[in-house]
């Protein structure tokens, strides 16, 4: 009996609760983990939306550029260039020439030479009418067997090359005349070629000598 009384009782499990500080730490970590997962998922979604928006914008820009290119090409095409207003040679003739040479191109007998059926107008050597109109003529010239000795004013300073070309082309094709057209480039070439002639042509002899005979 004495030996039994000296033995200690079996240990008993104590009911010790988790300290409050540890519980608070675990709760805080749990809340942080949940919040992190929540915000990270939203960030990923927003990043995907931004990428998708950028791709959509790029596709729209490509389509917009593709739609603009045909318009730009059409503006630069020959069809668009045809919309440029053509210079009216007849209107220039009515304003500058008809008072002397008449609307019929017949001129006034012994005063102003005719342009209709005139070799000086219809000649293959188109430089003759270009030079006469651009620089004028003072002195004798024979047209259709009649001598004229008047003053033809110069229009080279008041008309552009294109306007001179339109005027010359008109008189070469009006009335009974059926000669070829003259371009602004033709006029420019002729003016450069005879640029040393600073004053009016003095007579048909000088014209034939320097510009050539009517053919």
C-alpha positions in Angstrom: 0.0 0.0 0.0 2.8 2.4 0.8 4.5 1.7 -2.6 1.3 2.6 -4.4 0.9 5.8 -2.6 4.3 6.9 -3.7 3.3 6.7 -7.5 2.2 9.9 -9.2 -1.1 10.2 -11.0 -1.2 10.0 -14.8 -0.9 13.4 -16.6 -4.1 14.9 -17.7 -4.5 17.0 -21.0 -5.0 20.6 -20.1 -7.5 22.8 -22.0 -5.2 25.7 -22.9 -6.8 28.1 -25.6 -4.7 29.6 -28.5 -3.4 33.0 -27.5 -5.4 35.9 -28.8 -2.4 37.4 -30.6 -1.8 34.3 -32.6 -5.5 34.1 -33.6 -5.4 37.7 -34.7 -2.3 37.1 -36.8 -3.9 34.0 -38.5 -7.1 36.0 -39.2 -5.1 38.9 -40.6 -3.1 36.6 -42.9 -6.3 34.9 -44.1 -8.0 38.3 -44.9 -4.8 39.5 -46.7 -4.7 36.3 -48.8 -8.3 36.6 -49.8 -7.9 40.3 -50.7 -4.8 39.6 -52.7 -6.5 36.8 -54.7 -9.5 39.1 -55.3 -7.5 42.2 -56.5 -5.1 40.0 -58.5 -8.0 38.5 -60.4 -9.4 41.9 -61.2 -5.9 43.2 -62.4 -5.6 40.2 -64.7 -9.0 40.9 -66.1 -8.3 44.6 -66.6 -4.9 43.7 -68.3 -6.7 41.3 -70.7 -9.3 44.0 -71.4 -6.6 46.6 -72.2 -4.9 44.1 -74.5 -8.1 43.3 -76.3 -9.0 47.1 -76.6 -5.5 47.7 -78.1 -5.9 44.9 -80.6 -9.3 46.2 -81.6 -8.0 49.7 -82.0 -5.1 48.6 -84.2 -7.5 46.6 -86.4 -9.8 49.6 -86.7 -6.8 51.8 -87.6 -5.7 49.4 -90.3 -9.2 49.3 -91.7 -9.4 53.1 -91.7 -6.1 53.4 -93.5 -7.2 50.8 -96.0 -10.4 52.8 -96.7 -8.5 56.1 -97.1 -5.9 54.8 -99.5 -8.4 54.2 -102.4 -9.7 57.8 -101.9 -6.1 59.2 -102.0 -5.3 57.2 -105.1 -8.5 58.4 -106.8 -7.5 62.0 -106.1 -4.2 61.4 -107.7 -5.6 59.4 -110.6 -5.9 60.7 -114.2 -9.7 60.7 -113.8 -9.4 63.2 -111.0 -7.1 65.4 -113.1 -9.7 65.7 -115.8 -11.8 67.7 -113.4 -9.4 70.7 -113.9 -11.1 73.5 -115.9 -9.8 73.7 -119.4 -8.8 77.1 -120.6 -11.3 78.6 -123.2 -9.3 79.8 -126.2 -12.4 81.1 -127.8 -13.1 83.4 -124.8 -9.6 84.7 -125.0 -10.0 85.4 -128.7 -13.3 87.2 -128.1 -11.7 89.4 -125.5 -8.3 90.1 -127.1 -8.5 89.6 -130.8 -12.1 89.9 -132.2 -12.1 93.7 -132.2 -9.5 93.7 -135.0 -9.8 90.3 -136.7 -13.5 90.0 -136.1 -15.5 87.1 -134.7 -15.5 85.5 -138.2 -11.7 85.6 -138.4 -12.0 87.5 -141.7 -10.4 90.7 -140.3 -10.9 94.1 -142.0 -9.8 94.5 -145.6 -6.5 96.4 -145.9 -6.5 97.2 -142.2 -6.4 94.0 -140.1 -5.4 90.7 -141.8 -7.7 87.6 -141.8 -6.9 84.7 -139.6 -9.3 82.3 -141.4 -7.4 80.4 -144.1 -4.2 82.3 -143.4 -1.0 80.4 -143.9 0.6 82.3 -141.0 -2.0 80.6 -138.7 -2.5 77.2 -140.2 1.2 76.5 -141.0 2.9 73.3 -139.7 5.5 75.7 -138.2 3.3 76.5 -135.2 6.0 78.8 -133.8 4.9 81.6 -136.3 1.5 82.3 -134.7 2.9 81.7 -131.2 5.7 84.3 -131.8 3.4 86.9 -133.5 0.8 86.7 -130.7 3.4 86.6 -127.9 5.7 89.4 -129.1 3.6 91.3 -131.6 4.4 92.5 -135.1 5.2 95.9 -136.5 5.7 96.2 -140.2 4.7 94.6 -143.5 3.2 91.2 -143.7 1.4 89.7 -146.7 -1.7 87.7 -146.0 -3.8 86.0 -148.8 -2.1 88.3 -151.4 -2.8 91.5 -149.5 -0.1 93.6 -147.8 -0.8 94.8 -144.3 1.4 97.3 -142.5 -0.1 97.8 -139.1 0.7 97.2 -135.4 0.0 93.8 -133.8 0.2 94.2 -130.0 2.2 91.7 -127.9 0.3 89.4 -125.5 3.2 87.5 -124.0 3.2 89.5 -120.8 -0.5 89.4 -120.2 -1.2 85.8 -121.1 0.3 82.6 -119.6 1.8 79.9 -121.7 -1.3 77.8 -121.2 -3.5 80.7 -122.3 -1.3 81.4 -125.3 -1.5 77.8 -126.2 -5.3 77.8 -125.9 -5.6 80.9 -128.1 -3.3 79.6 -130.8 -5.0 76.3 -130.8 -8.4 78.0 -131.1 -7.5 80.1 -134.2 -5.8 77.1 -135.8 -9.0 75.1 -135.5 -11.7 77.7 -135.9 -13.7 78.7 -139.0 -12.3 76.8 -142.0 -8.9 76.1 -140.3 -8.2 72.5 -139.4 -4.7 72.6 -138.0 -3.2 70.7 -135.0 -3.3 71.9 -131.4 -0.5 73.6 -129.6 0.4 72.8 -126.0 1.7 75.0 -123.2 5.0 73.1 -123.5 5.2 74.0 -127.2 4.7 77.6 -126.3 7.3 77.5 -123.6 9.8 75.9 -125.9 9.3 78.5 -128.6 9.6 81.4 -126.2 12.9 80.0 -124.8 14.2 79.4 -128.3 13.6 83.0 -129.3 14.2 84.6 -125.9 16.8 87.0 -127.5 13.9 88.8 -129.3 12.9 91.3 -126.6 10.8 93.6 -128.8 8.1 93.1 -131.4 8.9 91.4 -134.7 9.6 94.1 -137.3 8.2 92.4 -140.4 7.7 89.1 -142.2 11.2 89.0 -143.5 12.6 88.9 -139.9 10.0 86.3 -139.0 10.9 84.0 -141.9 14.6 84.5 -141.2 14.5 83.7 -137.5 11.4 81.7 -137.0 10.9 80.0 -140.4 8.6 80.3 -143.4 4.9 79.3 -143.2 4.4 75.8 -144.7 
